[in-house]
Amino acid sequence: MIKIIFQGVLDFIKTAFYIFINIFQGDWQGAWNLIKDFFARTCERIKVFHINTLNALQIAFNAIIEWLKSVFVKDWTQQFGIVGNIINGLSQNIKNSINGIQTIFNGVIDFIKNVFIGNWKEAWEAVVRIFSGIFQTLSSAVKAPMNVVIGILNAAIDGINKLLYGLNKIKINVPAWVPLLGGKSFGINIPSIPKIPMLAKGGIVSNGSRLA
């Protein structure tokens, strides 16, 4: 962007110099042609400058958004145990909203860029993405209380699984003098209960086997 501004200043000085020469020589048509060409180049530079500015904003915004999403992807059960399941539900809600906002922002930037270059087909597709982001954000609000409930249920499931783990460790050793069963040990092996997946964007969950 700095390079574009610098080139524009040099172009202005150079063009002004040749316009002065043409006027001094009485070549008014040549001077007018130089003015028209200069304005055409300036308009092109302004367009490129704005597109580069929008690209820089888009890169910076997406970098911040990706960092935020990485924060809310964390499994909080490692720090907070059973209560972490509820925090995971709240984190998923925030991540869903961030995804929607990101889609809206990128759609707006893409729309403006394509309007600048006259690519109306891509501009319309950007409008479609904007509305997709709006609906995605609205659907996140609908999913928010469900994810909190799922977090509470997962907390209960964690508690039950810990109880089952303790029961599964109980072993009964039969004394050696007991006929047939002597020296053997018996216990139970109840499988753990799987957690309920959070409602993200909807559709197939990441493991590809369950619907969100």
C-alpha positions as CSV (number, residue, x, y, z in Angstrom):
1,M,0.0,0.0,0.0
2,I,2.9,2.4,0.8
3,K,4.4,1.4,-2.6
4,I,1.2,2.3,-4.4
5,I,1.1,5.8,-2.7
6,F,4.7,6.4,-3.5
7,Q,4.2,5.4,-7.1
8,G,1.2,7.7,-7.3
9,V,3.2,10.7,-6.1
10,L,6.0,10.1,-8.6
11,D,3.4,9.6,-11.4
12,F,1.8,13.0,-10.5
13,I,5.1,14.8,-10.5
14,K,6.1,13.2,-13.9
15,T,2.7,13.9,-15.5
16,A,2.6,17.5,-14.3
17,F,6.1,18.1,-15.8
18,Y,5.0,16.8,-19.2
19,I,1.7,18.6,-19.1
20,F,3.7,21.8,-18.5
21,I,5.9,21.1,-21.4
22,N,2.9,20.4,-23.7
23,I,1.2,23.6,-22.6
24,F,4.4,25.6,-23.1
25,Q,4.6,24.2,-26.7
26,G,0.9,24.9,-27.3
27,D,0.0,21.2,-27.6
28,W,-3.3,21.4,-25.7
29,Q,-4.6,18.0,-26.9
30,G,-1.4,16.3,-25.8
31,A,-1.8,17.9,-22.3
32,W,-5.4,16.8,-22.1
33,N,-4.5,13.3,-23.1
34,L,-1.9,13.2,-20.3
35,I,-4.5,14.4,-17.8
36,K,-7.0,11.7,-18.9
37,D,-4.3,9.0,-18.7
38,F,-3.2,10.2,-15.3
39,F,-6.7,10.0,-13.9
40,A,-7.2,6.5,-15.4
41,R,-4.0,5.3,-13.7
42,T,-5.0,7.0,-10.4
43,C,-8.4,5.3,-10.4
44,E,-6.8,2.0,-10.9
45,R,-4.3,2.7,-8.1
46,I,-7.2,3.7,-5.8
47,K,-9.0,0.4,-6.6
48,V,-5.9,-1.7,-6.0
49,F,-5.1,0.3,-2.8
50,H,-8.6,-0.4,-1.4
51,I,-8.5,-4.1,-2.4
52,N,-5.1,-4.5,-0.6
53,T,-6.5,-2.7,2.4
54,L,-9.5,-5.0,2.5
55,N,-7.2,-8.0,2.1
56,A,-5.0,-6.9,5.0
57,L,-8.1,-6.4,7.2
58,Q,-9.4,-9.8,6.2
59,I,-6.1,-11.5,7.0
60,A,-5.9,-9.8,10.4
61,F,-9.5,-10.5,11.3
62,N,-9.3,-14.2,10.4
63,A,-6.1,-14.6,12.3
64,I,-7.7,-13.2,15.4
65,I,-10.8,-15.3,14.9
66,E,-8.8,-18.5,14.4
67,W,-6.9,-17.7,17.7
68,L,-10.2,-17.2,19.5
69,K,-11.6,-20.5,18.1
70,S,-8.5,-22.3,19.3
71,V,-9.2,-21.0,22.8
72,F,-12.7,-22.3,22.9
73,V,-11.8,-25.7,21.3
74,K,-10.0,-26.6,24.6
75,D,-11.4,-29.5,26.7
76,W,-12.1,-27.8,30.0
77,T,-12.7,-31.2,31.8
78,Q,-8.9,-31.5,32.2
79,Q,-8.8,-28.4,34.4
80,F,-12.3,-28.4,36.0
81,G,-13.3,-32.1,36.0
82,I,-17.0,-32.8,35.8
83,V,-17.9,-29.1,35.8
84,G,-15.7,-28.7,32.7
85,N,-18.5,-30.4,30.7
86,I,-20.8,-27.4,31.3
87,I,-17.9,-25.0,30.4
88,N,-17.4,-27.0,27.2
89,G,-21.1,-26.4,26.3
90,L,-20.7,-22.7,26.8
91,S,-17.5,-22.7,24.8
92,Q,-19.2,-24.5,21.9
93,N,-21.9,-21.8,21.9
94,I,-19.3,-19.0,21.7
95,K,-17.4,-20.9,18.9
96,N,-20.7,-21.3,16.9
97,S,-21.3,-17.6,17.2
98,I,-17.7,-16.7,16.2
99,N,-18.1,-18.9,13.1
100,G,-21.2,-17.1,12.1
101,I,-19.6,-13.7,12.6
102,Q,-16.5,-14.8,10.6
103,T,-18.7,-15.9,7.7
104,I,-20.6,-12.5,7.8
105,F,-17.4,-10.4,7.9
106,N,-15.6,-12.3,5.1
107,G,-18.8,-12.1,3.0
108,V,-18.9,-8.3,3.4
109,I,-15.2,-7.9,2.5
110,D,-15.5,-10.2,-0.5
111,F,-18.6,-8.3,-1.7
112,I,-16.9,-4.9,-1.5
113,K,-13.8,-6.3,-3.3
114,N,-15.8,-7.9,-6.1
115,V,-17.8,-4.7,-6.6
116,F,-14.6,-2.8,-7.0
117,I,-13.4,-5.1,-9.8
118,G,-16.9,-5.4,-11.3
119,N,-17.1,-9.2,-10.7
120,W,-20.9,-9.2,-10.0
121,K,-21.2,-13.0,-10.0
122,E,-18.7,-13.3,-7.1
123,A,-20.3,-10.3,-5.4
124,W,-23.7,-12.1,-5.4
125,E,-22.1,-15.2,-4.0
126,A,-20.6,-13.1,-1.3
127,V,-24.1,-11.8,-0.4
128,V,-25.3,-15.4,-0.2
129,R,-22.4,-16.1,2.3
130,I,-23.4,-13.0,4.3
131,F,-27.0,-14.4,4.8
132,S,-25.5,-17.8,5.5
133,G,-23.5,-16.3,8.3
134,I,-26.5,-14.5,9.6
135,F,-28.6,-17.7,9.8
136,Q,-25.6,-19.5,11.2
137,T,-25.4,-16.9,14.0
138,L,-29.2,-17.2,14.7
139,S,-29.0,-21.0,14.8
140,S,-26.2,-20.7,17.3
141,A,-28.5,-18.8,19.6
142,V,-31.1,-21.6,19.3
143,K,-28.4,-24.3,20.0
144,A,-27.0,-22.4,23.0
145,P,-29.4,-23.7,25.7
146,M,-29.2,-27.2,24.3
147,N,-25.5,-27.2,24.6
148,V,-25.7,-26.1,28.2
149,V,-28.1,-29.0,28.9
150,I,-25.8,-31.4,27.0
151,G,-22.9,-30.1,29.2
152,I,-24.9,-30.9,32.3
153,L,-25.8,-34.4,31.0
154,N,-22.2,-35.0,30.2
155,A,-21.2,-34.0,33.7
156,A,-23.7,-36.6,35.0
157,I,-22.3,-39.2,32.6
158,D,-18.8,-38.4,33.8
159,G,-19.9,-39.0,37.4
160,I,-21.6,-42.3,36.5
161,N,-18.5,-43.5,34.5
162,K,-16.3,-42.8,37.5
163,L,-18.7,-44.9,39.7
164,L,-18.6,-47.7,37.1
165,Y,-14.8,-47.5,37.0
166,G,-14.7,-48.0,40.7
167,L,-17.2,-50.9,40.6
168,N,-15.2,-52.5,37.7
169,K,-12.1,-52.5,39.9
170,I,-13.8,-54.7,42.6
171,K,-12.6,-58.3,42.4
172,I,-13.7,-61.3,44.5
173,N,-10.9,-63.8,45.0
174,V,-12.2,-67.3,45.8
175,P,-10.0,-69.2,48.4
176,A,-8.0,-72.0,47.0
177,W,-9.7,-74.7,49.1
178,V,-13.1,-74.1,47.4
179,P,-13.9,-76.9,45.0
180,L,-13.9,-76.1,41.3
181,L,-13.7,-72.3,41.8
182,G,-10.7,-72.2,44.1
183,G,-8.0,-69.7,43.2
184,K,-10.2,-67.8,40.7
185,S,-11.3,-64.2,40.8
186,F,-14.5,-62.6,39.7
187,G,-15.6,-59.1,39.0
188,I,-17.9,-57.0,36.8
189,N,-17.0,-55.2,33.6
190,I,-19.7,-52.6,32.8
191,P,-18.8,-50.5,29.8
192,S,-18.6,-46.7,30.2
193,I,-21.4,-44.5,28.8
194,P,-20.3,-42.4,25.8
195,K,-20.7,-38.6,26.1
196,I,-23.3,-36.7,24.1
197,P,-21.7,-34.6,21.3
198,M,-22.2,-30.8,21.4
199,L,-24.4,-29.1,18.7
200,A,-21.9,-27.3,16.4
201,K,-22.9,-26.4,12.9
202,G,-25.3,-29.3,12.6
203,G,-25.1,-32.4,10.4
204,I,-22.6,-35.2,11.0
205,V,-20.3,-35.0,14.1
206,S,-16.6,-35.2,13.5
207,N,-16.4,-38.9,14.0
208,G,-18.8,-39.3,11.1
209,S,-21.2,-41.7,12.8
210,R,-23.7,-39.6,14.7
211,L,-25.9,-36.7,13.9
212,A,-25.5,-33.5,15.9
